[in-house]
Amino acid sequence: MIRFNMFENEIAAKFVKRLNTAGRVAEESTLPKATQELVKIRASQINHCGMCLDMHVKDAAAAGETAVRLSLIAAWKESTVFTDAERAALALTEEGTRLADASPGISEDTFAQVRKHYDDNQIGALISLIATINAWNRLNVIAGNQGGDYVPGQW
């Protein structure tokens, strides 16, 4: 049940528009698109954002992501289907998303793995993407937006 329509409120709609613009920075970067979707899905799983999960799982599948990989994102640490670079991105996503969960923050080992697999521009995009998807997750969960009705490529 939607608690608050972000698009019908002038202030919220302005914020959403600017967040969309900010998100384009990562989308237009050289960070692999498959990695971007994995990051969005994992953060959305952690934050229980049904709307974002619906969108990003469907978009990833439409872009050719396999059902096996999509099914195993939540258990990526215990899976063999992700590359070392994707695992580094997923580790950074988890640690960056769980900052308030009594976690130690971003470990030096995780950041070393990220540095090993990505250049500075890709790291900038990855950090920006993690921050942006966490903002989207919070907006949608607080507003009460639910998943299930998204059509791939809709937004």
GIJO-V108363 format. One record per pair of residues at least 12 apart in sequence whose C-alpha atoms are under 8 Angstrom apart, sorted by the first residue. I is the first residue (numbers start at 0). J is the second residue. D is the distance in whole Angstrom. If there is no record, write none. Layout:
# GIJO-V108363
((I | J | D) (I | J | D))
This chain:
# GIJO-V108363
((0 | 143 | 6) (0 | 144 | 7) (0 | 145 | 7) (1 | 142 | 6) (1 | 143 | 4) (1 | 144 | 5) (1 | 145 | 7) (2 | 141 | 8) (2 | 142 | 5) (2 | 143 | 5) (2 | 144 | 8) (3 | 142 | 5) (3 | 143 | 7) (4 | 142 | 7) (5 | 142 | 7) (18 | 131 | 7) (21 | 131 | 8) (22 | 127 | 8) (22 | 128 | 7) (22 | 131 | 6) (24 | 124 | 7) (24 | 127 | 8) (25 | 124 | 5) (25 | 125 | 7) (25 | 127 | 6) (25 | 128 | 6) (28 | 120 | 8) (28 | 121 | 7) (28 | 124 | 6) (29 | 120 | 8) (29 | 121 | 6) (30 | 121 | 5) (30 | 124 | 7) (30 | 125 | 7) (33 | 59 | 7) (33 | 64 | 7) (34 | 85 | 6) (34 | 88 | 7) (35 | 125 | 8) (35 | 128 | 7) (36 | 55 | 6) (36 | 56 | 8) (36 | 58 | 8) (36 | 59 | 6) (37 | 72 | 7) (37 | 85 | 8) (37 | 89 | 7) (38 | 88 | 7) (38 | 89 | 6) (38 | 92 | 6) (38 | 128 | 8) (38 | 129 | 7) (39 | 51 | 8) (39 | 52 | 8) (39 | 55 | 7) (39 | 128 | 8) (39 | 129 | 7) (39 | 132 | 6) (40 | 52 | 6) (40 | 55 | 6) (40 | 56 | 7) (40 | 72 | 8) (41 | 72 | 6) (41 | 73 | 7) (41 | 89 | 7) (41 | 92 | 7) (41 | 93 | 7) (42 | 92 | 6) (42 | 93 | 7) (42 | 96 | 6) (42 | 129 | 7) (42 | 132 | 7) (42 | 133 | 7) (42 | 136 | 8) (43 | 132 | 7) (43 | 133 | 7) (43 | 136 | 6) (44 | 73 | 7) (45 | 93 | 8) (45 | 96 | 8) (46 | 133 | 8) (46 | 136 | 6) (46 | 137 | 8) (47 | 136 | 8) (47 | 140 | 8) (48 | 136 | 5) (48 | 137 | 8) (48 | 139 | 7) (48 | 140 | 6) (48 | 145 | 8) (48 | 146 | 8) (49 | 140 | 8) (49 | 144 | 8) (49 | 145 | 5) (49 | 146 | 4) (49 | 147 | 8) (50 | 139 | 7) (50 | 144 | 6) (50 | 145 | 5) (50 | 146 | 4) (50 | 147 | 7) (50 | 149 | 8) (51 | 135 | 8) (51 | 136 | 7) (51 | 139 | 8) (51 | 146 | 7) (52 | 146 | 7) (53 | 146 | 5) (53 | 147 | 6) (53 | 148 | 8) (53 | 149 | 6) (54 | 146 | 8) (54 | 149 | 6) (54 | 150 | 7) (54 | 151 | 7) (56 | 69 | 7) (57 | 149 | 8) (57 | 150 | 7) (57 | 151 | 6) (58 | 151 | 5) (58 | 152 | 7) (61 | 151 | 7) (68 | 80 | 6) (68 | 81 | 8) (75 | 89 | 8) (83 | 116 | 8) (84 | 112 | 8) (84 | 113 | 7) (84 | 116 | 5) (84 | 117 | 8) (87 | 109 | 6) (87 | 110 | 8) (87 | 112 | 6) (87 | 113 | 5) (87 | 116 | 8) (88 | 113 | 6) (88 | 125 | 7) (90 | 109 | 6) (91 | 105 | 7) (91 | 109 | 6) (91 | 110 | 7) (91 | 113 | 8) (92 | 129 | 6) (94 | 106 | 8) (95 | 129 | 7) (95 | 130 | 8) (96 | 129 | 7) (96 | 133 | 7))
